[in-house]
Amino acid sequence: MPDAVFRPVTVVTVTYGDRWKYLSRLLQFLQTQSAVTQVIVVDNASAKSIEKLVVEGGFQNLVKVLTEDRNLGSAAAYAHALRYVNEQRRAQFVYLLDDDNLPDENAIANLARRAVHGGPLDVFCSLRTDRKYLVHALATRQPLRHARNAFCGNDVWNAIGQKLGFKIEVPPQTGPADLVEAEYAPYGGMFFSSELVDAVGYPNAAYFVYADDFEYVCRIRKQGGHVSICGDSMIEDMEKVWFDDNDTRIPGWFSPGSTDFRVFYSVRNRVALERAWLVTRPGVYFSGAIVMMAHLSVKAALHGAPARLVLHRLKLLFRATRDGWSGSLGEVQLAPYPRPQPSI
């Protein structure tokens, strides 16, 4: 068995709400992994005491629970856990997982083999099989790059150019077939040396709920680290991502199946990320934003989204864009969607 497997790995995960059915399956798996010497679970104000459930499930010898009195979001929770890991100095490697991630049998060992030969700022990420952009990157050998000057990652002008016949060819990456470079990646599946936080710091809690993982990758890369997606380390997500529940004919921002909370924070945080790291031509960026919002709102209305909801979401998108561009982050109060009053 490779030497890398015997180097201690601490797994860090965050849970909230009523998700023990997922977390318990993850903990059962981690108990079978000899390289995992500790699991840190951050309880982000779950419906039931995770500490109690851990004891009842017989996981107490492996698991340390850090309990929060309210849901702080993923960035603050991961930061809390990483501070705890850093203070202990027990782990050589850290593996971040969502509470509904289920790695395959060789996922951790394969990441450890790569990490032991990597630098202290190198990150190796499991392949999340439900994330189409990760699967596509590995299948095509195309590095994952952020689109510059593209509102919420949508390069409107490039898309229009492609429809007109103007195409930009991106050469495939050379190197191992099961490894692809990434400028962005989700927390769930990140594997790195415990030394990384000394150079990069902790996840930014101001990015409440969304885009904090992408922002963390930007900082890792700025410090000289490399982030790679590994095709020989796979994760199955036990829960579907939220946007899969939407009517696919109606864009997610305007769908009754999404929520104001998700729409606002995902857009606001993404805009903040893009202004900080990706926007060099604001005119191109905002003109693309206007075209995109107009197109998607009309499409939503044509496919049956209520007009009141479309107008409400447009206002929400404008606020999210304004707050993100100005750097007004953190948790905020959102006005409820105004439901029509019943006639008497």
N, C-alpha and C positions, 0 to 999 in steps of 0.2 A: 504494500500500500504506500502511495507517495508520501514523502515527508510533509508536504503542505497540509495534508489532511489532519495531521496531529497538532498543528498550530491552533491555538484557541480562537474560537469564533464566538462573538456575542451577537445574537440576533436582537434587533430592536423593532418593535411593532407598536402601533397605536390603534386603540379601539374606542368605540363610543356607542351610544344608543343601546340597541338590543342585538348584539352581533356575536354572542357566545357560540352559536352554532357554527360559525366560521372559525373563530379564534380557537375553539377547542380542537377542531380538526388540524389546524396548523400546529398547535402545541403537541398533539399526538405524533405528528410527523417529526417534529424537531427532537422529540425524545429518542428517536431512532438514529439520530445523526451523531456519531462519536466526536466529530470536530466541534460541535456546539456545546460549549461549557456553561453558557448562561443565556437566558432570554429576558430581555427587559420589555415589559408590557406597560405602556402608558395608558391609564384608564381615564379617558377624556369624558368624565361624568356619565358613565354608562348607566343604563336603567337598573342594573343589579350590580352588587359589589363584585368586581372582578377578582379581588383578593380572596374573597370567600369561595368563589367558583373555582379558582385555581387550587385551593386546598381540597375542595370536594372532588375535583378531578384527579388529584394525586400528582399535580405538577409542581408542588411547592419547592422541591429540591432543585429544580431547574430554573424556576421563574421568579423574578423580582418584579413586583407591581409598584408603579409610581402613580399615585392617585391624584387627579385634579378635581377641584370642586365645580368646575364648569368646562364646557367644550372650548378649548383654546385654539382649535385648529391644528392642522398637521405640523406646521413649521415650529410652533412653540412646543408642541409635544415631543417632536423629534429632538429639538434643541435640549429640552429637559433631560431626555434619556442620554443623549450624547455627552452632556456635562457629567452625568452620573458615571458613564463608562470612562470618561477621561480622568475623573478623580480616582477611580479604582485602579487604573493602569493594569487591568487583568487581561484584557483582550489584545490579540495581535491584529485580528481582523474584525470588522463590523459588517453585518449584513442587514440592510433595511428591508422590511417587508410590510405590506399592508396586511390587515388582519384577515383578509379573505384570500390572500395569496397561498397557493399550494405548490411548492417547488417539486420537481421530479426527483427521483432517488439520487441522481448523480449531480444535481444542480450545485450544491455547496462545494463538493469535492472538486468539480471542474473549475469553479471560480477561484478556489484556493490555489489550485495549480498555477493559474495564470497570475494571480496576485503576488505569489511568493517570488516571482521573477520580474514583477513590475516595480515601478518607483513608488515612493510614499504618497504621491498625489495622484496616482492612477486609479481609476474606478472601472470596475468590470460589472456589467449589468446583465442579469438574467433576461431571457427573451420572454416577454409577456405575450402569450400566444393569442390573446384577444385584442391586442393593440395592432391594428392593421398596418400602421406606419412602421412599426418595428419589424414585422414579418416581411413587409415589402422591401425594406432597406436591406435585409439579409439576402432576400431572394434575388435582388437586382444588383447587389454589391455597391449600392449607392450610399455614401455617407449621409447621415442625417444632418442637414444644415438648416438653420433658421433663414427664412425669407426676410431680407432687409427691406425696410420701408413698406411693410405689408401689414395692414390693419388686422389684428388678431390672427396673424399668421396666414392671412388670405391675400395673396398677391394678385389683386384684381387686374392690374395693367398687364402683367405677364400672361394671365389667363386670356385676356382679350387678344393679346398679341399672338398667342398660340392658335386661337380660333382663326386669326387672319393669316396664319401660315408661318409666323415667325417663331422658331423654336430654338431654345438654347440647349445644346447637348452638354450633359454633365458626364465626364468620364467616370467609369466605375472605379472603385477603390481596388488597389492591388494589395496583396497580402493574404493571410489565411482566409479561407472561404467561409469559416464560421465566426468571423469577427468583423464588425463594422464600426467605424468611428461615428461618434454622436456629439452634436452640439446641444442636445437636450435629451432628457430621459426622466421617467417617473422615479420617485423614491423607492417604490416597491421593486426590489430586485437589485438595488445598488450594493456593491461589495467593495470595501476599501480598507486600507490600513488605518488603524486607530490613530496614527500620526497625522492623518489628513486634517483633522479639525484644528490642530495647533497652527497650521498655516492658513487655512481657509476660514476658520470660525464656524459658527453654528447657523442653521437655517434661520432666515429672517422672519420673525413672528409678525411683522407688519403685513406680510403677504398672507393675510388671513384666508385660509381654506384652499385657494387655488394659485397656481403658477409659482409657488415657493420652491418646488423641486427644480423647475427649469432655471429659476434665478440662482439656485445653489450650484447648478452645473456651470452656469456662466462664471461664477466666482472661482470654481475649481479650475476651469480652463484659463482664467486670467492669471492664476498663480502658477501656471505651467503644467497643470495636470492634464491627463488624457482620459476621455470617457469612451468606453467601447461596449457595444451590445454583443453578447456571446450566444451563438446559436446552439452550443452544447450544454447550456444551462437554462432549462425551460420552467416557466411558471404558468400554472392554470389559475385563472381567477374564478373563485367560487360564486361571485355575484356579478351580474351583468353591470356594465357601466350605465350611468343614468340616462345618457342620450339614446340608448337603444330602445327606451320605452316610448319615445316620441313617434307620432305619425310621421313617417319618412317623407311624405309629400309636403309637410309644413316645416320650414326651417326651425331648428331647435330654439332659437332666441324668441320665437313667436308662438311656440307650441303650447297648448294648454297642458301638455304632459310634462313640461319643464316648470321650474319655479322661479320667482323673482330673485330669490336668494342665489340660486345657481347662476342665473343669467348675469346679475349684477357683479358678483364677486369674480366670476371667470373673466368677464370683459374688463373690469376695472384693473384687476391684477395683471392681466396680459398687457394692457396698454402701458401700465407702469413699467413692466419688464421691457417692453419694446422701446419706450423712450430712453430708458437707462442704458440699453445695450445694442439696440438694432436700428434706430431711426437716425438717418443722416440727412434725409430730405423731407422735412415736415409737410411741404406742399403736396408731394406725391402721396405721402401717408394719409393725410386727411381727405384729399380728393378721392382716394381709394375707399376710405371709410364711408364717405357720403354715397358713392355709387353702390357699395355693398349693402348698406342699410336700406337704401331705396329699393334695390332689386329684391332683397329678401322680404321686406315688408309687403311689397306688391305680390310676390309669390305666395306669401302666407295668406293674404286676403283672398286671392284667387282660388286657393285650395281650402277655404272654409274657416280660417281662423277668425274669431269674432273681431269686428272693427274696434270695439272698445279695448280689447286685449292688445291688438296691434299698436294702437296709439299709446297705450300704457307702457308697453315694452319699448317703444321708440324713445319715450321720455326717460325710461330707465337706462337705455343704452347711451343716451346723450349724457346723463349724469355720470354713468360709469366711465365714459370716455374722458369727461372733464376731470373727475377725481383722479383717475389713473395718470393722466398727463401732468397734473399738478403735484402728484406724489402724495395725495391725501389717502393714506392707506389705513389699515387697522379695521376693527369691527365697527359697523355703523348701524343705525336704525333705518329700516326701509318702510316706507308707507305701504299699507296693504293695498292690493288690487281692488279698485272700487267696483264692487258688485252692483248690478242694477237692482233697485228697490222694487219689491213686488207691488203691483197695483192693488188698490183697496176696492 
